[in-house]
Amino acid sequence: MQNIELNNGMFIPPICYGTCAIGQWQQDDDYVVETILTAIKAGYRHFDTASLYGNERSLGKAIKASGIAREEFFIVTKLWDTQQGFQQTLQACEESLVRLQMDYVDLYLIHWPVPQKTQATWQAMEQLHEQGKIRALGLSNFRESDITQLLSFANIKPVYNQLELHPYLTQEALCQFCNEQDIIVSCWSPLGTGTWNEVPVNEKPIADPTIVALAKKYNVSAGQIILKWDIQQGRIVMPKAESEINMRNNLALDHFELDEQELASINRLNKNHRYGGDPDTTYADNMAIDVPA
Ligand SMILES: NC(=O)c1ccc[n+]([C@@H]2O[C@H](COP(=O)([O-])OP(=O)(O)OC[C@H]3O[C@@H](n4cnc5c(N)ncnc54)[C@H](OP(=O)(O)O)[C@@H]3O)[C@@H](O)[C@H]2O)c1
């Protein structure tokens, strides 16, 4: 699959391996290292983690143990809400780099918007970029108003915005706005959410009759249909999969193509349904959660 060009000239693999809650929430041990090594062997080179996920150490160990050069990977991590602010951001990034055993990350994201802190946080990220510790700067869960605020002072433009996005939450207006600003959309919980959220499988979009019928037609899994729907619209996807079969399937999207009507039929499944937090309301809850040491 072809890499996507970002607005700073860097290229990013469109299929990322999501690492949140491999095993259990914030698990950081040999099981996580082995799972990530299996993903690397399956072909993943783009990995998404966060200081909050508590597993940056395992990701760093797996990258080292793979024997593959660091430059072959695209590594994304995130700054948690409690870590925002100028000095706090500088410190948080250093701590992430130590846990990852890396000199730089390819992309550093603000995990959630905290508008009163965005300017100071972004200025620290620009400094980290100048020092070579961050190759690209990005956003997660930013609304149109948050992006507009950021663009009013940013010297470096964000390359992408990572959003909860799946067939039950298509975020069309926000995607349109990001496209107009040359900011790529990246989809978290692309299949509708992981086991960290106890949603029964039959309530997720992978069980939706429209998706299941398309999976049958193309002889692929329901997950592959959803990921292909994203990829064909220029979005990045980051499914998390612990089972090797899912890992491999999620990378195998080149041998079929959805037509315009099929893409539209998936767009119509939108219910504006969030499985995860809402940037309008989640701030207090997020501030109550600390990043593990
Ligand atoms: N920025 C943010 O605020 C934010 C928030 C949440 C998540 N994220 C990122 O998004 C990533 C993915 O999110 P997520 O883990 O919540 O949800 P997800 O990737 O949508 O769903 C993961 C679940 O789907 C299953 N699965 C994987 N591939 C499948 C397939 N082809 N067919 C059917 N089922 C499949 C997995 O099973 P198995 O594991 O058993 O294979 C797992 O139970 C996270 O790891 C994280 O990197 C970001």
The ligand as a Tripos MOL2 file, in Angstrom:
@<TRIPOS>MOLECULE
LIG
   48    52     1     0     0
SMALL
NO_CHARGES

@<TRIPOS>ATOM
      1 N1         -6.3500    9.3000   20.2600 N.am      1 LIG1
      2 C1         -7.2090    8.7170   21.0710 C.2       1 LIG1
      3 O1         -7.8470    9.3860   21.9030 O.2       1 LIG1
      4 C2         -7.4050    7.2330   20.9900 C.ar      1 LIG1
      5 C3         -8.4280    6.6260   21.7370 C.ar      1 LIG1
      6 C4         -8.6070    5.2410   21.6210 C.ar      1 LIG1
      7 C5         -7.7820    4.4960   20.7710 C.ar      1 LIG1
      8 N2         -6.7850    5.1100   20.0790 N.ar      1 LIG1
      9 C6         -5.8770    4.3310   19.1670 C.3       1 LIG1
     10 O2         -6.6780    3.5370   18.2930 O.3       1 LIG1
     11 C7         -6.2310    2.1900   18.3480 C.3       1 LIG1
     12 C8         -7.3580    1.2210   18.0230 C.3       1 LIG1
     13 O3         -8.4660    1.4450   18.8520 O.3       1 LIG1
     14 P1         -9.2210    0.3190   19.6780 P.3       1 LIG1
     15 O4         -8.2780   -0.7040   20.1640 O.co2     1 LIG1
     16 O5        -10.0920    1.0170   20.6570 O.co2     1 LIG1
     17 O6        -10.2820   -0.2890   18.6310 O.3       1 LIG1
     18 P2        -10.2800   -1.0400   17.2490 P.3       1 LIG1
     19 O7         -8.9250   -1.1310   16.6660 O.co2     1 LIG1
     20 O8        -11.3570   -0.4140   16.4730 O.co2     1 LIG1
     21 O9        -10.7980   -2.4910   17.6760 O.3       1 LIG1
     22 C9         -9.9630   -3.4350   18.2700 C.3       1 LIG1
     23 C10       -10.7550   -4.7170   18.4270 C.3       1 LIG1
     24 O10       -11.1320   -5.2120   17.1360 O.3       1 LIG1
     25 C11       -10.6670   -6.5460   16.9810 C.3       1 LIG1
     26 N3        -10.2310   -6.6970   15.5850 N.ar      1 LIG1
     27 C12        -9.0610   -6.3060   15.0270 C.ar      1 LIG1
     28 N4         -9.0420   -6.5710   13.7160 N.ar      1 LIG1
     29 C13       -10.2300   -7.1360   13.4140 C.ar      1 LIG1
     30 C14       -10.8130   -7.6110   12.2280 C.ar      1 LIG1
     31 N5        -10.1560   -7.5760   11.0490 N.pl3     1 LIG1
     32 N6        -12.0680   -8.0960   12.2780 N.ar      1 LIG1
     33 C15       -12.7300   -8.1520   13.4490 C.ar      1 LIG1
     34 N7        -12.2380   -7.7190   14.6170 N.ar      1 LIG1
     35 C16       -10.9910   -7.2140   14.5970 C.ar      1 LIG1
     36 C17        -9.5430   -6.7360   17.9750 C.3       1 LIG1
     37 O11        -9.4690   -8.0920   18.3300 O.3       1 LIG1
     38 P3         -8.1180   -8.8620   18.6990 P.3       1 LIG1
     39 O12        -7.2530   -7.9280   19.5110 O.co2     1 LIG1
     40 O13        -8.5750  -10.0410   19.4660 O.co2     1 LIG1
     41 O14        -7.4300   -9.2750   17.4250 O.co2     1 LIG1
     42 C18        -9.9840   -5.8280   19.1230 C.3       1 LIG1
     43 O15       -10.8870   -6.4960   19.9800 O.3       1 LIG1
     44 C19        -5.7010    2.0550   19.7860 C.3       1 LIG1
     45 O16        -4.8750    0.9060   19.9480 O.3       1 LIG1
     46 C20        -4.9590    3.3630   19.9220 C.3       1 LIG1
     47 O17        -3.6950    3.2700   19.2790 O.3       1 LIG1
     48 C21        -6.5900    6.4690   20.1680 C.ar      1 LIG1
@<TRIPOS>BOND
     1     1     2 1
     2     2     3 2
     3     2     4 1
     4     4     5 ar
     5     4    48 ar
     6     5     6 ar
     7     6     7 ar
     8     7     8 ar
     9     8     9 1
    10     8    48 ar
    11     9    10 1
    12     9    46 1
    13    10    11 1
    14    11    12 1
    15    11    44 1
    16    12    13 1
    17    13    14 1
    18    14    15 2
    19    14    16 1
    20    14    17 1
    21    17    18 1
    22    18    19 2
    23    18    20 1
    24    18    21 1
    25    21    22 1
    26    22    23 1
    27    23    24 1
    28    23    42 1
    29    24    25 1
    30    25    26 1
    31    25    36 1
    32    26    27 ar
    33    26    35 ar
    34    27    28 ar
    35    28    29 ar
    36    29    30 ar
    37    29    35 ar
    38    30    31 1
    39    30    32 ar
    40    32    33 ar
    41    33    34 ar
    42    34    35 ar
    43    36    37 1
    44    36    42 1
    45    37    38 1
    46    38    39 2
    47    38    40 1
    48    38    41 1
    49    42    43 1
    50    44    45 1
    51    44    46 1
    52    46    47 1
@<TRIPOS>SUBSTRUCTURE
     1 LIG1         1 GROUP 0 **** ****
